[in-house]
Every structure is written in structure tokens, then in C-alpha cells.
Amino acid sequence: MSFVEDKQSGDFADTEKGIRPSEIEEIEAVALPDFDDPNIDKDAAIEGVLEDDSPYPEVRSAVANTDDPSIPVNTLRSWVIGIIWAGTFESPFCSSILILRSSHLVLIPGLNQFFFFRYPSVTITGLVAQLLAFPIGRGWARLVPNVKVFGVALNPGPFTIKEHVLVTIMATVGYQSAYATDIVAVQRVFYHQVFNFSYQWFMVMSTQLIGFSIGGICRRFLVQPPSMIWPTDLVTCALFNTLHSTQYAGMGTRGGISRERFFLFAFMGSFSWYFMPGYLFQALSYFSWVCWIVPDNVKVNQMFGYRSGLGMSLLTFDWAQIAYIGSPLATPWWAEGNIAFAFVFFYWLIAPILYYTNTWNSAYLPVLNDGSFNRNGTVYDVSQITNPDGTFNEEAYHAYSPLYLSVTFAMSYGLSFASVTATITHTFLFYRKQIWVQARRSIHEQADIHARLMSRYDQVPNWWYVIVFLVMFTFGVISITVWDTKFPVGYYILALVVSFVYTIPIGIIQAITNQQVGLNVITELIIGYALPGRPVAMMMFKTWGYITMAQALQFTQDLKLGHYMKIPPKTMFTAQVLAAMIAGTTQLGVQAWMFTNIKGMCDSDQPDDFVCPSTTVFGTASIIWGVIGPKRIFSHGATYYGLLFFFLVGFLAPLSAWLISLKWPNSFIRYVNFPVIFTGTGLLPPATSINYVPWAIVGFIFQYLIRRRHFSWWAKYNYVLSAAMDSGVAISTVVLFFCLQFPRDGTIGLNNIDTWWGNTVFVNTADGQGVSLLTPPPGGFG
């Protein structure tokens, strides 16, 4: 911007836009965040506001700054496709069709629930729904007659981008298995409790929808402010705009091929390439090349391995591994830098020190593992310490063994403890002013262009959310009191309070950094101390305490997507609630059918591989936290007592960063985010080093180097590339599974594909076998 002096006022005005510096200051005060955000350049932000666009370049590069309220969205077509768009799932590339006893119509939630209990599993994600809904919508527009039935148009014209968004949001709400279905499965498998369908439905509906009401109430803090960018939504928006060929200011004037053609090329490349690391040459996925040279050297394998090691081999050629914890092209580099620092510091420095000094007897175990062990270094047998009714037997526990964890698993618990206190401290110190301001503002007072465009539509009244909360709260009370769950209503309320308190601070962190702090461990800790010996109560407290917050943020993220794509809020609300109810009911029905019709369901030797891995982990956690209890694991004198000091570390770390920022506000400290540092590696385990090291490298290349040196290319193609890579791998995974792995027990593929060197070299190493540094003595350690 260039300025010249105004002779009358002595002020300077922008010669291009006629803006005075005094007005610039007003723009800064109104449009820019009330905190020092490292993700924003203020000059570029002011430029964006002057162009009537978002102050954030990420948003400008993926989201249109215009809206046409006349575009149809609330159509019969969008509702029908959104609810049952998948129909029967049949791959056009294969002769195999997924059949559940007969040719039923299976919703995406039902299909995913079916494979949720199988290992290996495949998930039909919202991204796949987004891609497949597009040709279905186009086909509807071309083939269905343009007539009205009872005044409703069967074919309102071309399939619009807003209809597509509504369909995708409904699919996204329902594609994941409802968290509470694992409670039902664990009760059946571990505790031989089979309550009727009414109990299951009340509990699942309550756990799925009570978070929606909380998310709606918090939308003023997490949706309307322009600083709450929700990076994952930007990838989705870029794909929508690419598919529908939407032009907008964020594309700039850069030449080169169109975004549509770029997406097609990248998608086909991703789809085709995944056949190599996903099926033909799996060593390209676990590219621990150092371990192949010295397969029997334990220390080298522990340092450079990818399956049970710390991942210093650095490389993988599998996008599914790179993007396992989220696309590195969707997370801001400063957040990725925090996570990379956390991984290097805690897992490449602290963990090896603890391991090689045999702290917690960890050297008798693999360095990285997500299981639990006894004093002999073998898998912990929980049946040895429980009575026939599933309650804890303390005498048997002392006779058998304490519980031991790998050093990285133990470290993950400590970091989880730190993230809980760090989130509260960091949010209060750095975001309290913004929260207070947003609490007093309405959507009409936001300067962001997207908020102003959304102000044209009727907002959802708060009493809608209150009604949902009261109804779902009642459902929860019914499920825990009518049936014998041993879960007091008072603790049910406490779980909701924990979830509600953390929704806004964790939501702010996720909206800015694309990282979510999980509450599963802290809820287990609370109920484990409060109600030891009640595993079902523990699972319920954990579910309402954790998934309520997670569902609230999922609902909020979808609201932000609708905010970006200008979907009427009342239509969004109806679509999300309806989809959640249909999905939860479908999942329960599929689960009940499976347990009734599949023999040996959840047995470790089930012939069709329905071994229920998630249910096993969930059930084991219920025994560890609900039967043994954290008192015997983390209290004073217990093996892992020292991990409790991470609560103090999490409280003090943001305070130190805040004090430094007061003295040196423009120093590097403004890029340090301790909640992200403590929670960024929270998926490890079950994620491994392969999912963090290459992820950080790719993020550095695209989100730092290319963004700084080739910004116009980054603005035009970055999010399109991310969507293309993700969707290419997703479709390729589905094709591989249904064509080559699922039919005929996997014998339909190439002969000896599972035994050739490229698919076994990474397994036949000390890393692949999970070998420990020390061998337990005959009488056990500890």
C-alpha cells in the first residue's frame, strides 16, 4: 500500500483505496484478533480486510468471499443423498460386493461399524462421501424428471455446491463409530451383560447428541471469530471449490494449470501409487532401511525402527502413514514445529534416557508398544486378577504382578496429564481477553466478511440447543438408572461438567492449530480414584466426559464449514442432529446383527478376523482403570507415581512462556504453544514414530519453505494437493480391500505377495519383532 499526505488533515491516505491510517487503526482494532497470533501477518491481514476478505491468508486461499443466498441447499435431493447416499457399496473395479447375508441397503455408518470390529479394518471417511456424492448429485440432476410431488421438486436443477456441502456434513457426522457402542460390546464380551436395545439406544443418543448442544452454545467463541480458522475445514473447502469450479479472490492471478486439473493429476497419482506401499511393496511404507542392514542389532533397531522403535530412519513413501495424525498440509507450520519439538525432546531425548537407565523396569519391555505387561515381560492377563463377576481380586493381584507399560506409553500418560493443566493455564493467560470480548459480541458485530455474509440468515435460537441438552440429559439418566450400571447420577453430571469446562479452551487450540487435547485419560483418572472396582461406571464416565467434548468440537467444526460455505444455520442444525440419530441407530443395529450372526465374535481366533481390536483395548482399559484403579498405578509408592508431577509441569510451562512474552513480545516465544507441545504427540501410541517424523518433514517443506518462497503456488494448490492426496489414498484403500484383501480371505491377489522380501524385510528385524533391550530374569523383575 502507498500513502500520500492529506493537506487538510495532515493525515495520510491509501492512494489506491482512500483509507487513512486512522481508519487502518480502526480496522486493526475490530478485524484483527485481540492476541498476538503467530499465524497471521498484520500487513497481509489489513490488505485482506481492505479487499473485503478474511485477514488470514489460509482462509483467503481456500474460501470464497462471496455468497449467493438464492443457491438451493434445502432440497429433497440433498436430504435423500445425505441420509442414504451410499446405498449398497459396490466397487466398479471389482467383481466382489459386500453382502451382509442378503442385498441390504447399508448406510456409511453401518458399513463402517461392520468393519470397526474387524482387523485389519477400512473406514469409509467423510472425504470419500464428499467425492462420491458429487457424481451421484450430478446424475440425479441429469436423470430425475423435473416434476413436483406434493409441492416438492424432485429435481431442482443443477447439483449445487451448497447441496454438496450439506450432504458431506451429514456423512461426516455419521461415518465414525459411536464411541458408546464400545461400552455395549465390552459389557457383552468382558462382563457378559446384555442389556436390551432401549438401553443401548438411550445411551448412544445421549453421548452423541448432548455434545451438539454444548457445541452450539459455544459457537460464539469457536465459529464466529475470524481467528478460529479450523485448518481441516480449509482442505474441505478447497475440494468443494475445485469440484464445483468456484472462482474467488484467494486464487490470485497465478498462472499454470487449473486447480481442477491439478486435483485430477494429484488424485490419480496418489490413487495409483498407494498400490505400492499398501499392497505390492509394503517396505516402502515401513522404510526403516537402517534396520534392514543390521536386523539383529537391538539398539540400532530401537533407534531407527518404525514398528517398535523411535523412527530415526526419517523416511516413508506412504501418504497414509504421513497423514495418519492429520494432513501436514493442513496444519500451520508453527504448530507442526511445536509438535516436532515435543517429539524430539520427549521421545528422542527423555525416553531413551529413561529406557537405557531401566527406569520403571522399562528396558525389559519394547521401547515403543501400546500394550500392558506383567513382571515377566509378557502380555498382562487381566483374568488373573479378577473375580468371576469381573470385580477386583487384590490378593490375586499381588500374587500375579503389577502392571507395566513401555517407556513411550508411560511418557504419553505424563504428557496427557500435562496437557490438561496446560490447556487451562494457556487459555486463561493468552485468550482471556478475546473470550471476554466474544462473550459480549454478537455475530452482527464481527468485521470478518464471512460473518457478515452469514448474518443474512436466521440464526439457531439458543433454546433449540437447550431443548436438545435437556432431552439427551434425560436419556442419559434413564440409561444409567433403569439398568444396573452402578453409575451414580452425580458422577454423570460431573462428567458433563468436566467436558463443558474444557470445550472452549480445547476448541480454541484445535481451531487454531488443528490439534485436539483428549480428555480420555483425565476422565479415567478421576473416576478411577472416585469409584474403583466399577468398570462399567468407569467406561460411562469416560465416555460422557470425553466424547461430549469431542462431539461438541465435531459439531463446531462442521458449523465452521457451513460458515465458510454459507449454509443456513437452521438447515445445518437439522442436518447434523438427524444424521447423528440415524447413524447411531444404524450402528447399534449392525452391531446387534453381528453379535447374533457371526460366530466367535471378538474371539482372538475368529476365522473371519472379527477380533474387535478397539473393544479389546477399551475393555482392558476398563479393568486397568476401573478394576485395578489408578491408585495402585500412579499414587505415592506406585511404579508411575512420578508421572503425576506432569500436572504441575503443565500448569507452570504456559506461565513461563507468558512472562517471557511480556518482556519480549516479538521473540520466538510467541510461537511456543505448550498445550500443543504436550498434546501433539497424544496419538503415540497407537501411532508410532513413522507417523510423526515424516509428517513434520513434509509440513516443513510445504507449510514453511514453499509458503514463504512460493506463496502464490501455495495459495492456489496447497489445500487442493492435500485433498487430492487424502482422497486418492482413501479410494485406493477401499479398492484394495474389497478387491484383493476381503474376498476369499485375501487369496484373490498375487501369489506369494505376503511372503516376498519387499513385504517381509521390515518384519524380520528386532524392530519388527519388538525385541527388548534386557531379558527378564527367571523370577521376573520388579
N, C-alpha and C positions, 0 to 999 in steps of 0.2 A: 504494500500500500504506500502511496506517495501523498504527502501533505503539503499544502500551501497556507500562508497566513491569511486569516480573515481580518481585513483592515479595521472593521468596526469593533469587533470583539477582542482582537488580539489573540484569538484562539486559532487553532489550525484545523483545517477540514480535509477529509479524504477527497482528493481531486476526482477519483473515479466514482465514488458513491455518495459524496456530500456528507460525510459523517465527521462530526467534531470529536476531538479527544474526550471532551466531557461526556459525549454520548457513548464513546468507547468504554469509559469507566462504568457507565450505567449497564452496558452490555455485560461487562465482566462481573458486575455485582449480581446481575439477575440470571444470566445464562450459564456462567461457569460454576463449577462446584465450590462449595464453601470449605474445601480442604485441598491440600496440596497433592493432587493426583499425578503420579508418575506416568500415567498412561496418556497424558494429554499435553500437547504443545499449545501454549496460550495464544501465540500469534496465529497458528493454524485454526485454533478454535474460534477466535474472533472472526477470522476470514470466513469460516463456515457459517457462523451466525449471521454475518452480513449478507451471505448468499442465501439466507433463509434455509439453513440446513443444520444438521447436528454439529456441535462443536468437536465431535470425536471423528477422526479420520477413518477409524474402523467401521463406524456406523455409516458414514458417507459412502464408503466403498461398497457397501452391501445392501443398503436400504434406500428405497425411493423416497424423495422428499415431497411427493405429491400424492393426491388421493382423489378418486372419483367415487363419491358415495352412491352413484347410480349402478355400479357394477354389482350384479347379482351375487349373493352369498348364501342367503337363507332359502335354498331351493330344495325341492324334493330329491333332485339328483344328488346334491351334496350330502343329504341326510342318509339316503339309501346306501351310497358308496361308503360313507363314513362308518356305518354300522356293520355292514356285511359285505364290504367291497371284495374281500379275498375269495369268498365262496369256497369251492374246493380248490386246493392248491395243487396245480399240476404244472410241472416244468415242461415247456415246449421242446426242450433239448433232450428229454429222456422219455423212455417208454414206461418208466415207473411212476406210479401215482400213490400218494399217501392215502391209505384206506384204513379207516377205523371200523372194522367188521363189515361195514357197508358204505355206500357212497353218500355219507352225510355231508351237510354243509358245515364247515368248520371255520369259525372266526379266527382271526390272527391270535387273540388271547388264548383260545382253545388249542391252537396248533402249538404255540409256544409253551403252554402248560404241559402238553403231551411230551415235548422234548425236554422240559425242565427236569424231569425225573430220570433222564437218560444220560449216560456218559459214553462217548462224547456227545454234546448237545449242539444244537444250532438254534439261533434266535432270529426270528423274522422281525427286524427292527422297524422303527418308525420311518427310517430312511428308505428302506425297501418299499414300505407302503407309499411313501411320497412319490417314488419313481413309478411304481406300478399303477397307482391311482391316476396318473396323468394319461396314459393311453386308454384306460377304461373310461375316464371322463370324456376324452375326445371321441371315443367310439360311441358313447351314449349320445353325444351331440350330433353325430352323423347318422345314427341308425334309428333312434327312437322317434316316433312320429311327434310332430309339433301340435299336440292337442291338449285339451284341458279335461281333467276328471274332477268333478266336484269343485270346479273353480281353480284347481291347482295345475299348473303347466307341467306336463311330463318332460318337455324339452324346452327350457327357457332360452336356448340359443347356444353359442359357443361356450365351452367349458372355461370358466374364468379363473383367474389366479386366486381370487378370494374363496371360491368354492374349493379349490385345491388346498388352500391353507386350512380350511375348516375340516376337510376330510383327513388331512395329515394329523391335525391336532387330536382328533378323535382316535385315530390309530395309535398315536403316541401315548395317549392316556391309558390305553388298554393293552398294549403289547407286552408289557412286563408282567411276570407272575406276581400276583398279590402276595405281599410279604407274609400275611397271616395264614395263607394256605399251608405254609410250612408248620405252623402250630398244629393244624389239623393232622398233617402227615406224621409229625413227631409223636403226637398223642396216640395215634394208631400203631406206629411201628415200635416206639420205645416203651410206652406205658399202657398199651393195649386198651386205650379208651376210644370208643367210637360213639361220639355224640351225634344226634340227628342233624339233618340238613338245616333246620331252622337255626340251631346254634352256630353252625358254620357261616350261614348267610349273614346273620346279625353281626357277628364278629368281623367278617371281611368287609362288609359295607361300612361299619363304623371306622375301622382302621384306614380304609381307603378314602373316605369322604370327609371325615372330621378335619383332616388337614386342609382340604379345599376351603373350608370356611375360614380357617386361620389365615391361609394364603390370601384370600380375598380381602380380609380386614387389613392385612399388611401391604396391600398393593400400593398405597400412597408412598411407602418408603422404598419399595423394591421394583416398581414398574414405572411410575411417572417420572422420577428424576432422570435426566439425560445421562448422568454419570453411571447409572445402573445399566450397563450396556449388554450384559448376558452374552458373552462371546459365542457360545454354541448356537444361539439363535441367528447370529450373523451368517454362519455357514448355511443354515437352512434357508434364510432369506436370499442368499446369493443363488442357491439352487432354484428356488422358485422363480426369481427374476430371469435366470438363464433359460429355464424351460419355457417360460411364457414370453421371452424376448423383450422384457421390460427395459426401457432406456431411462437412465436417471443420472443426476449430476455427479454422483460418485464415480461413474465410469471414466470421467475425464475425457481428454481428447487424444489419448494414446492410440497409435495405430496398431497394426498387427491383426491377427485373425480374431474373429468374433469370439465372445465368451461362449456362445453355443457350440461352435466348432471346437474350441479349446476343451470344453467339458467332454465332448464326444471322444476326442482323441485320448484325453487322460483317462476317461472311464474305460474305454476299450483296452488301453494299456494296462490299467490296474486289474481289470477282469481277467485278461489273458495271462498276465504274469503270475497271478496268485496260484495258478495250477502248478507252478514250480515249487515254491516253498510250502504250499498247502497240501501237495499230493506227490508230485514226481520226485522232488529233491528237497526233502524237509530239513536237511542240514543247512540250507540257505536261511532257514528261519532261526535255528539254534546255531548260529555261526561262531561257535566257540573254538576257533581254529587253533589256538594255543593248546587247548586240551587234547586235540587230536594228535599233536606231536608227542606229548608225554601223557598218555591216558592213565597211567598208574601213579603219577606223582600227585599225592593228595593235596599238598599245599598249593601247587600251581593250579590244580583244578578248582580248589576253593576260591582262589583269587580271580581266575579268568573264566570260570564256568558260568553257564546261563541257566541251568536247571536247578542246581542247588548251590551255586557259587555266587560271587559278588560282581560278576559281569565286567571285568576289566578288558574283555575282548573287544568291546565298544561297538561292534557292527552286527547288523541283521539286515536281511534283504526281504523282510516280510512286513508289509504295512500293517497287517493285523496285530503283530507284536508291537510295532511302534505306536500305534494308535489305541492300544488296549486300555490305557488310562485316560484316553481322550486325545483328540487330534492335536498334534503340536502346532498346526497351522491356525488353530482357533484360540489358543491361549496367548495372552500378551507375553512378550519375552521377559519383562521384568518379573512376572510371576513364575515363568519357567526357570529363570535364573535362581529365584529363591528355592524352588524345588530341587534344582540341580545341586545347589549348595548344601541343602539338607541331606540329600542322598550321599554326597561325597563325605560330608562331615560325620554323619551318624553311621553310615554303612561301610564306608571305605576307610574310616579312621577309628571311630569309637568301637564299632562292632568287632573288628579284628583284634583290637587291644583286649577287649573282654574275652574273646574266644580263645586267643592263644595264651592268656593267663588263666584259663579254665574257670573264669568267674561263672557262678551258678552251675558248675559242672557241665558247661556248655560244650567243652571240647570232646565230650563223649557222644555228642549228637552232631548231625549235619549242621553246617554253618547257616544254611537257609532252608527252612522247612515250615509248613503250616500245620503240622500235626502236634500231638502231645505224646510224651514218652514216660516210661517208668524208670526205675533206678538201674535197670539192665540195658537201657538204650533201645528197647523195643517199644512198639506201639502200646499206648496206655489202654488197658482193658477195663472199661468202666463197670462191667458186670461184676468185677471182683470186689467192688466197694459199695454195692447197693443191695438192699433187701429185695425180696420178691415183689413188693409193692412199689419199688422204684425209689424209696427213701434212702437216706444216707446211713451207712453202717460204719461208725467211727472205728470200731475195733478191727474190722476187716481192712479199713483204710490204712491204719498203722501197720498191720501185718503185711499188706501188699506193697505200697510205695507212694511217696509224694508224687505230685505231677511236675514234670519238667518240660520246658519249651526250648526251641532253638534260640540262639542269641538274637537273631534278627526278629523272630516272633516276639520275644520279650521286649526288645527295643521298640517294636511297633506299639506295644501296650503303653510304654512310657511316653512315647510321642503323642499317643492318643490322649493320655491324661493331660499333657502339657497343652494340647490344642484346645481343650475345654476351657481352661482358665485364661489362656492367651486370647481367645476369641472375645471374651467379655472385656478384658482389660484393653485390648487394642481398639475395639469398637467404641468404648467409652472415651478413650483418650483422643482418638483421631476422627471419630464420626459423630460425637455427641451433638455438635453444633448443627450439622446437617439434619440429623434425626429430629432435633427440636424444631428446626425451620420447616421441615417437611410435615411435621405434625400439625403445623398451623396453616399450611398452604393447601389449596385445592388444586385440582387438575387445571382449572382455567387460569391459574396464575403462573403456570410454567412457561418459560420462554422457548423451550425446545419446540421445533417445528412439528415433530410427531405428536407431542401432547396437544398442540393447538389444533392439529387436524383431527385428533381423536375427540376433541371437545364438541364436535358436531353431533356425536352420537350420544344417545341416552346411556348414562352410567348405571351399573347394577346397584340398586339400593343396598345399604348395609344390612337391612333387615332380612334380605334374602340369605345372606351368609349366616345370620343369627339363627334363622329357621333351620338351615342345614345342620348347624352345630348342635342345636337342641335335639333334633331328631336322631342324629348319629350318636350323640352322647347317650340318649335313652337306649338305642340299640346296644351300645356297649354295656350299659348297666344290666340290661336283660341277659346278655350272653354270659356275664360273669357271676350273676346271682341265681338265675334259674337252674343252671347246671353247676356241678360240683367242681369248680376250678380252684378253690382255695385262694382266690384273689380278692382281697377286700376292696370295696368301692373307694375308700380313702386313698389307697395307693394308685388306683385308676386315675383319680383326679390329680395326684402328684405327678404321674407320668405325663399327663396333658400339660401341666404347669411347666415341667422341665422342657417339653417340646416347644411350648409357646414362647418361653423366655429366650430360647436360642434361635428362633426362626428369623428374626430381623438381623441380629449380628452375623449369623452364618449366611443368611441370604445376601447381605451386603458383600461379604467376602466372595461368595460364589458369583454374584452378578458382575464383579469387577475382575476376578482372577480365574474364573471357570473351575474353581476347586471348592468342594463341599466338605465341611467338617462333619464327620459322622458322630452320632450320639449313641451308637450301639454299645460301645464299651462302657461309657459312663453310666448308662442305664442299667447295664448288667451289674456294675459295681454297686450302685445304690440299692437295687433290690436284693442283691446277693448278701449284703450286710443286714438289710432290714428283714427279709423273710427267708432265711436259709432253710433248705430242705423242701422247698416248694417249686419244683421245676416248671410246672405249668404256669404258675403265677409269675415266675421269672420271665418266661417267654412272652407272656401278655404284657407285662410292664415294659419290657424291652421293645416290643412291637409298637405299643401306643406312644412310648416315649421317643422312639427313634423315627418310625415310619410316618408319624403325624407330621413331624418337621419336614421329612423328605418329600412327602406328598404335597405339603404346603408349598415347598420350593419348586416342585414339578409343575404345580398349578400356576405358580407365579411366573415361571419361565415361559409357559405356554401363553399366559396373559401378555407377557412382553413380546412374544412372537406376534400375537394378534395386534398388539400396539404398533409394532413396526409395519405390519401388513394391513392395518386399518380395518380390522374385523370388528363389527359392532359388539360391545362388551356383553350385552344380554344374550346375544347368539353364542358367544364364546362360553358363557356360564352354562347355558343349557346343554351345549355340546359336550362339555367336559364332564358334567355330572351324569348325563345319560350314558356316555361312553364308559365311565368308571363303573356304573351299576351293571351294565350289560357285560363288561369284561369280567368283573368279579364273579357274577353268577355263572358265566360260561366256564371259567376256570374251575370253580367248585364242581360243576357238573362233569367236566372232563376228568378231574381228579377222582371223583367218586366212581366213574366208569372204569378207570384204570385199576383202582384197587379191587374192584369187583371182578374184572375180566382178565387181568394179567396175572398169571400165576407167579408166585415168588417175588412179588413186587417189593423192591427195596432190599432184597437179599444180595449179599456180596457176589453170589454166583448166578444171579438171574440170567438166563440164557440169551435174552434179547437186550442185555445191558441196561435194564431199568433198575440201576443200583442206587438211585436217589442220592447223589453226592451232596447236594445242598442240604437235604433233610438230615443226612448223617452228621454234617458239621453243626447244623442247628441243634440237633439232639444232643450231641456231645457237649456243646456249649451250655445247654440246659442242665446237664449233670455237673459240669465243672463249676458253673456259677450258681446254679440253683440247688444242687445236691451237696457238693463239697463246700462251696461258698468261698468268696474272696478272702475271708478271714484267715483261712488256712494257706492261702497263697501269697497275699500281699501284706498282711498285718505284721507288726513288730515280731521279729524272730522267724518269720517265714522266709522262704527262699528269695522271693522277689519283693521284699519289703522296700528296698532302695528305690524301686520304680515309683513309689508314691511321692517322692520328692520332685518328680516331674511336674506335679501340680504347682509347686512353688516356682519352679523354673518358668513355667508357662505364664504365671502371674507377673513375674518380675521382668521378663525379657521385653515385652512391649513398653513397659515403663522406662527402661533404659533407653530404648530407641526414641521414645517421645522426648525425654530430657535432652538427648543429643540433638534432636531436630529443633528444639527451642534455641539452642546455642548456634547451630549451623544448619539452618533450614534448607539450604540448597546443596548440602553434601549428599553423598551416596546413601545416607541413612533413610532418605525419603523413598528409596526403592526397596527397603527391607521391610518385609511383612511377616511377622513371626507366626500368626495363625497359619499362613500358607507354608512356612517352613516346617511347622510341626505336623500339619495335616497333609501336606503334599505327597508324602510317601505312605499315606494311610492305607493304600491298597496292597502294600507289601508286608506279608503275604496276604492273599494268594498270588498277586502279581510278583514277578521276580525282577532281577536286575535288568533283564533283557527289555523290560517294558519301560525302564526309566532312562538308561544311558543313551540308547539311540534316539529316544524321544527328545531328550534335551539337545542332542546334536542337531537333529532336524529342525527343532524350534529355533536354535541359534542361527542357523543358515537362513531360514525364511523370515522369522519374526525380528531378527536383528540386522543381519547383513543385507539381505535383499530389501527389506523395508527401508533401511537407511540409504542405500546406494541406488536402488532402482524402485523408487516409491510408486511411480506410475504403473509399472508392471505389477507390483504387489497389489495396488489398489484395484486393478482390473481383474487379476487372475487368482490371487491367493485363496480366497474363500471358495471360488469355483473349483480350484485344484483340490482343496480339502474335501469338498462334497463329492467330487469325482472319484478320488482315491477311496473314500469310505464306502461309497455305493458300489464301486467296482468290486471291492473285496467282499462286500455283503452278498451281492448277487452271485459271485463266483463261489462263495462258500455254500450257498443254497444249492447251486447246480452240482457241485462236487458231492455234497452229502446225499442228495436224493438220487443222483445218477450212479455214483460209484461206491459210496460207503454204506448207505442204508439198505439198498436191495440185496437180497441173497446173502445177508450177513457180510457184506463187503467183498464177496468173491467175484463180483461182476467186472472189476477193474483189471489192470495188467497183472500178469503172472509174476509172482515173487516181488511185487512192488514194495512190500513191507520188509523184505529181508536184504535188499541190496545195500551196498555201502553208504550211499547218499541218504538213506533213511534210517541207518543204524549207528553211524560213526559217533554221533553226539550222545547216544545212549550208552555205548560201550566204553565209558570213561568213568573215572572216580566221581566226576561231576554228575554224570547221568545216573549213577547208582546211589548218589547221596552218601558217600563214604565219610565217616567222621575222622577227626584227627587222632583221637585216642580210642583204644578198645576198652570197654567197661571191664573191671575186674570180676572174677567169678562170683563174688558175693554182692555185686552191684556197687554203685557209687552213692555218695550222699549219706 
